[in-house]
């Protein structure tokens, strides 16, 4: 099995497990699903350091965008806590 196939398989298994566990716990907040899936994606992407440099650059770009989205969600949650809503 090639490294790309293992990478995709790892992402699919991780996302599936995360979503099943969150659904089992009764989580209804979409932000939690999004945030935990982003964290899982970033961890698995960091573990696969032996990818093609061109593919790694593309994945790093995606990671930066997703990390930016993650930071936006965190900022909104902090503002929610500060304002007391």
QUITA-V831017 format. One record per run of one state. SS is the DSSP state (H for helix, E for strand, - for the rest). FROM is the first residue (numbers start at 1). TO is the last residue. Records with the same first field share a line. If there is no record, write none. Layout:
SS->FROM-TO  FROM-TO
//
This chain:
-->1-2  25-29  48-52  84-85
H->3-24  30-47  53-83
//
